[in-house]
Amino acid sequence: MPISPLAGKPVPKELLIDVAALERAYYSHKPDPGDPNQRVAFGTSGHRGTPGNNTFTEAHILAISQAICDYRTAHGITGPLFMGKDTHALSAAAQRTALEVLAANGAETVIQRDNGVTPTPVISRAILVHNRGRTTGLADGIVITPSHNPPEDGGFKYNPTNGGPADTDITKWVQDRANELLRGNNAGVKRVPPLSALTAATTRHEDFVRPYVDDLRNVIDTDAIRGAKLKLGVDPLGGAAGGYWAVINETYGLNIEVTNAAVDPTFSFMTADHDGKIRMDCSSPYAMARLVALKDRFRVAFANDPDSDRHGIVTPSAGLMNPNHYLAVAIRYLLTHRPGWRAGAAVGKTLVSSALIDRVVYSLGRTLLEVPVGFKWFAPGLFDGSVGFGGEESAGASFLRKDGTVWSTDKDGPILCLLAAEITAVTGKDPGEHFAEIASEFGMPSYTRIDAPATPEQKAKLSKLAPENVTASELAGDSITAKLTRAPGNDAPIGGLKVVSAGGWFAARPSGTENVYKVYAESFRGAEHLDRIVSEAQQIVTAALK
């Protein structure tokens, strides 16, 4: 993929969004329900889009919010709905719209007081804390965020009563109902005026910050971090966790410097991502250029994306760590430093995450749970404690409390950042140094992801392949040991193909939004071998699609 000349450089003014124009478009643009691209569509992280192409408008949020109210009624969910938003320009407008519908439907809704913003994991934890020990009056939640997506985008996620991302059976129900409402011009949507919604007896304005921060001591060894007197740095990337770090510092006596306190819906402080776009991706060296430049000032530095469900770890020894590398370090540390976890607790990874994780987990005699792409697959195991850690290659993860009970069932960026500090404090070595040890023992992985063109027909066929459709017996000189179209951890369809050999693997999945398929590949024999795997992967997929 070509790298833009803007990559890693301050964003020019002409790339910044016009916030007022974007909000006007949110209210004025009307989606065409007859166009599949303009309907409500829940992917792995909810509905996302932008008003410019009629994919994220007030009409969408009215329909989705009413559909969620209808889902709650149909399934007897009568407890509070915890709703948070991030710092994207459209998030506040979408929250106002949703609140109008929730109040009209009599749904008890809890939002951050003073029009504040809230990280995704804080909503997940709030749902779980409310539901602990209950069988009735269960809570659920909404998070309004497009994650690390560009500033012009909006996003809307539903978290059911287990606190995690909604499973496909729920999202299909909500999606179908929302599109039914859209087709009827939202005539079936109940709503009240914005001020009435804000002041309704069913709308509660509470503080989400203090309960989350006070509870961190039960998932992270904050005493060890304080005792080691580590100098730490954090760049919230203008996101929802920004205000949390000062409270964390004060509560636990830590020394975390916020290197960038700016909150700006245009995200004008960002450096451009690989393609020249503004994207708050804390795993991208281009988007993270400013923090990486400060790496030698801190023992460990870290960042989160706008809704704080992802983490980026920066160390003097390694710079910005590849997410797969940090996951391997975090897993090895947690499996050897959490005696309160049950011995049989599995480690969850998505099938496009590094095989280095497999080697680390098996070396410690633990169970690996390999699932399709999407954090929702980890939620049940994190909920009941049978999965100690769940992580994905896109820098999202969560893990159990120190006593082996559930902390969050959605991705939690701040605890992965604080874990990097704990690892350094307890072991005297930063995560980059730990990764060097792991790579020396298990091999250095080379990993990539590319896009390859595919027609809609080819994408549909790829999503339904069977192992017998793959006729190749070798991959880059090694015998193929597995041809997978279902995840080995839970036998769920992966919506594509994974081929494994002794020296590496590749996975191919169709894009949900573009006429391409994504190829993920990894080699333990260097960059040239990885190139061979990628080349042969495309040949294997092309042959299977004929």
N, C-alpha and C positions, 0 to 999 in steps of 0.2 A: 504494500500500500504506500503510495507516494507521500512524503512528508511535506507539509505546507511550509513555505518560507516564513510564515508567521509563527510557527510552532515554538512554544517556549518563550515568546516575546510578549511584552505588554500589548493588550488589545487596543487597536486603533479606534478612535471615537466613532468612525463611520460604521463599525460593527455593533454598536450598542443599540439596544431596543429603545423605542419610544413607549414608555410605560403607559402614559395616558391613552395613546392610540391603541395599544394592545388591550387595555381594559375596555375601551369603547367597542372594539371588535368582539370581545368576549360577550358583551350584552347584545350587540346588534346582529351579528352573523347567525344565520339559521342553517343547521345541517339539513341535507337532503336524505331522508331515511331510505330512499330508493338507491342511493349510492353506498355500496358496502363499505367504502373507505370512510364514510362520514357517520356510520352508525357507532353505537357504544360497543367497544371491543375490549374485554378484559384479557390482558396478557399475563405473564408471570408476575407482574407488579401492578395490577390494576389497569384502569383506563388512562391513556396518555394521549396528548395531542396538542394542537395549537389553533387559535382562532383563525389564523391566516388561511388554513385549508379546511376550515369548518369541522375540525375534529375535537376541539375542546371549547365549548361555548356554554352560556347559561342554560340553554336548552338541554344539553347533555347532563349537566349537574342536577337540574330539576328532575329529569327522568331517572337518573341513577339513585338520587336521594329518595325519591318516592318508591323506587323498586326495593331499596334496602328496608324502608319502613314496611312495605308489603311482605318482604321476606321475614322480618322480625315477627310480624303478626302471624304469618302462616306457620312459624316454627316456635311460637310461644316464648320469644325472647322479650322479657319484660323489665330487665334491669337497665341501668344507665348505659348510654352510649358515650364513650370517651372520644372526643374529636380533637385532632391536632392538625396544625398546618406548618409548612416550612416557609422560607423567605422568598420563594419565587414570586414574581409579580402578580400572577393570577391566583395565588393560593388564598389570599385574603378575600378576594371577590367570590371565589368558589365556596369558601367557608360561610360567607354571608348567605349565599344562595341555599346551601345545604341546610343552614340553620332555619331559614324560612320554612322549609319543607318539614324538617324534623319537629319544629314547634307546632306547626299546623296539625301534624299527626299525633301530637301528645307524647312524643318520645322524650324521656328525660335525657338531657344532653349536658355533658360536662366539657367545658372548654377552658383553656388557660386564661386566667384573669388578665385584665389590662391589655387585651388584644394581643397577647404574646404568642410566640411560636413554640413548637414542641417537637422534639425528635421522635421518629418512628418507634424506637425501643421503649420510650417512656410510655407511650400509649399501650404497647403490648404488656408491659409490666403492670400498668394500672388495671387493665382488664383482669389479669391473673390474680392480683392482690384482692380485688373485689370479689372474684369468684371462688377464692380459696375456701373450701369447706361448704360451699353452697350447692344445692341442687335445683333451686328455683331462684327467680329474680336475677338471672345471669346477665352480665354485662358483655358488650361487644364494642367495636370501635371503627372509626374512619380516620385515615391519615391523608391529608391533601398535599401531595408532592409528586413531582416527576423525577425525584431522586437527583442524579447528577446531570440531568438533561439540560440543554441550553435554556437561557433566560426566557425565551418566548413560549416555552412549553408549560403545560399544566398537567397535573396527575391527580388521581382519585383512587384510593385503595380502601378495601373493606377487610377488617379483621374480625372474624367471628369469635365465639365464646372461648375458644382455646388460645386466643391472643395472637395467633400467627396469621400469615397471609391466607386468604380464603382459598379453599381447595376448588378444583374445577367444577364439582357438582354445584357448589354455591355460586361461583362466578357465572356459570352458565345460566342458573336460575335468575340472578340479578340482571345479567346482560340481556336475556330474552325479554324479561319484563320491561326493562328500560327501553328497549327498541320498540316494544309494543306501544309504550306510552309516546315515544317519539312519532310513531306512525299516526297516532291520534292527535298530533299537535299539542301534546302534553295536557289534553283536556282532563285527564284523570289524576293530575298532580294537585295535591293540596298545598297551599302556601299562605303565609301571613306576611304583612309588611316587615321590613328589616328591623325597625325599632321594636315592634311588638315581639319579634323573635328573640331579640337580645334581652328584653326585659320580662319574657314569659316566666311563669312560675316553674316551668319544666327546664329552663336553661340555668345551669349552675356555673358560676365563674369561680374557679378554684386555682390553687397553685400546684402545678405538676412538678416544679423544680425540686423543692425541698424533700418531698417523700422519696424521689428517685435518688437524689444525692445521698441522703442519710442511709439508704439501703445498700449503697455501693460497697460498704465494708463487709457485706455478707457474700460478695462475689469476687472481690479483689483484696489482696493483702495490703491494705493501705498503710498499716503500721510499718511494714518492711520498706515501702517507698519513702515514707517520712524519715525513717531511721537512717536510710542511705544518703539522705540529703542530695538527691539527684537534681541537677538543673535540667528541666524539661521545657520543651517548646510545643505550642500547638497553633495551627492555623485552622480555624473553623470554616474557612472558605466562604465566609458570609452566611453561614447556615444556622440551623435551629439550635445547635449545641453551644453557640457563641456565649450566651449568658450563663451557661452551666459551669464553665471552667472556673470562674471567679468564686462561685459557691463551693466547688470541689476543693479549691485551694484553701479557702477559709475553714471549711469543715474539717479537713484532714491535715492541715498544716503542711501542704506541699509547696513546691517551688516550680509552678508551671507558668511560663510566660506566654501570653497570647500575642503572637507575632503580628497578627492582623485582626484588628477588632472591627473592621469596616462591615457594615450591613447595607447593601445597595442592590435593589432588584435588577439593576442592569449588569451587576457583577463586573463593573468596570475595572476592578483591581486585579482581575484574573490575567494570567498569561494564556495565550491561545493553546488549544489542544493540537494533536498531531495533524488534524485536517484544517487548522486555521479557525475553527469554531470555538466559541466560548462554551466550555463544558467543565463543570466542577467535579472532575473525576480525580479522587485522591489517590488512585493507583497509576495515574499517568505522569510520567516524568516531565512532560511538557506543561500540563496544567499545574503541576506542583513545583515548577522551576524556582519560585521565590523561596519556598521553604527548604528545598534541597540546597540552595545556595547558602543557607544558614546552618547546615548540618554540623559544622565543627563548633558551633556555639553551645550545643546541647549534648548531654549524654544520650538522650533519645528525644526525637521530635515526632509529631504526628499530626494528622489532619482527618477531618470528616467531610462528607458531602453535605448538601443542604438539609436533608432530613436525617443525617447522622446515622444511617444504617450501614455505612461503609467506613473503612479505615485505611489510612495510608501511614506507613511506618518508615521513618528516616533515621538512619544511624550514621555516626562518623565512619564506621567500618565498611558500610555497604551503600550509603546514599539511600535513595528510595528503594525499599525492598519490593521485589516481585511478590504479588499477593500469594502465589503458591508457596514461595519460599517461607514467608512469614507464617502461613498456616501450618507448615510442617514443624516449625520451631514451636509455635504455640501449643500444638497437639502434644509434642514430646514433653514439653514442660508440664502441661496440665496433667498428663497421665502419670507423671512421677511426683507431682506436688499437690495432689488433691486426694488425701487419704479418706475423706468423707464420701467420695463417690463410690457407688457400688462397683465391684470388681468386673462385673459383666457389662458395664455401660459401654455402648458402642461409640465409634467415631464415624460421623456422617460426612460424606463428601459427594459432590456432584460428579457425574461421570466424565466431565470435561476438566476436572481438577487434576493436578499433577499426580502421577503414579509414585512420586517420592513419598506422598502421604501414606500410600499402601505399605511401603517398605518400613516406614517409621512405626506404623501401627502394628504390623505383624511382628516386628522385632521386639515389641513389648508384650507380645502375647495377647493382644486385644483384638476385638472384633471390628471389622470395617463394614460400614453400611453405605454402599454406592447406589445413588439414586439419580433420577433424571434431573435436568436443569430446573431450578426453582426452589426457593427456600421453604416453600410450603411442605415439602416432603419431610423436613426435619421436625416440623412442629409437633406431631404426635409423640415422638420419642423424647424431645426436650420437655414436653409437658409431663410425661410420666417418669422421667429420669432414666429411661432405658437407653437414651442417647446422651452422652456427656458433652459432646461438642458437635456442632454442625457448621460446615463452612463451604464456600464456593469460590471458584477461581476469580470472580469479579470483586474480591475483597469484602465480602459480607460473611459474617459469622456470629455465633452466640454460643454460650456454654452455661453449665449449671452453676448454681450457688455452691459455696464451699461444702455445704452439708449434703450435696447431691440432689437437691430439689430444684424445681424450675425457677429460673430467673426471668428470661424472656423467650418467647417462641417466634420472635422476629429478629432480624439482624440487628446487632447492637455495636455500633462503631466505637463509642466511648469506652466500653469495657475492653475491647481489643487494644485500644490505645493504652489504657492504664495497665493492661496485662504486659505490654512491652516494657513499661517502667518496672513492674513487679519482677519480671524475669531478670532485668538488669540489676535490680536491688538485691535480689535473693542470691543470684549466681555470680555477680561481679562481671558478667559478660553481657554485652548487648545482643539483641536478636540477630544482627548481622554476623557477629562472631559465632553464635550458635549455629547459624545456617552453614557457615564454613565447615564446622565439625560434621554436620549431618551430610553435607555433600561429599566430604572426604570419606565417610563411612559407606554411604549408599550410592554414590555417583552423582555427577553434576547434570541436572536435566537441562535440555534445550527445548523451549516451548514457544509455540506461535499460534496465532489465529488469523486466518485470511478469509476473504469472501470470494466466491466463484459464481459466475452467472448461471442462472437457472430459470426456465420458464415456469409459469404457474402450474402447468401439468407435471413438469419434472419435480417441482417442490412437493406436490401432492403425492407423487409416487414415492419420493424419498421418505416421506413421513410414514409410509406404510410398508416399507421393505421388510422382507423376512431374511433370516440368515442364509437360506439356500439361494437367495438372489446374488450372493457374492461367490463368484467362482474362483477367485484368486486363492492360491495356497501359500503365497509368500508376501511379505511386506518389507521392502528395502533390504532384501537378502536374508531375512529371518522367516522361519515358518510361522504362519499365523496360528495363534493358540486359542483365539476366541473371536467369534463374529456375533455381535450383540445388537439386537433391536429392542430388547427389554432390559431394564436395569437389574443387575445381579442382586442388589440389596433388597428390593421390594417387588420385583417382577413387573414393574409398571412400564408401559411403552415409553421409549425415549424419544419418539417422534423423529427418528433418524437411524443412524448406524454408527456403531463403534467397532473397530478392528484392532486387535491386540497381538503383539508379538513379544519376544523376549527383550528386544532392543528398543521398543517404543510402541506407540499407538496413534490412531487418529479417530476422530469422531466427526460426523457430518450431520448437520441439522438445517432444515430450511428456515430462512428468515420469515418472520411473520409480517413484515412490512415492506420488504424489497424483493425484487426478482433475483435473488442470490441465495446460495446456501453457504453456511459457515463451516469452515474446516478448522478444527482444533487438532493440534498434533504435538507430540512430545517424543524426544529421543534422549537416550542416555549414552549416546555415542558421538555427540558433537553436532555442530551446525550443518556440516555437509550431509550427515546421515538424516538430519531433520528435513533438509531440502528434498532428499530422496523420498522420505515418507510422504511429504506434502504432494510431490509430483505423482507418486503412485496412488495416493489417496484419491486424487482427482480422476485418475484413470479407472480405478476400481468403482468409484461412484458413477462415472459416465457409463461404464459397461453394465452396471446393475440397473441403470435407468432406461436402457434400451428396450 
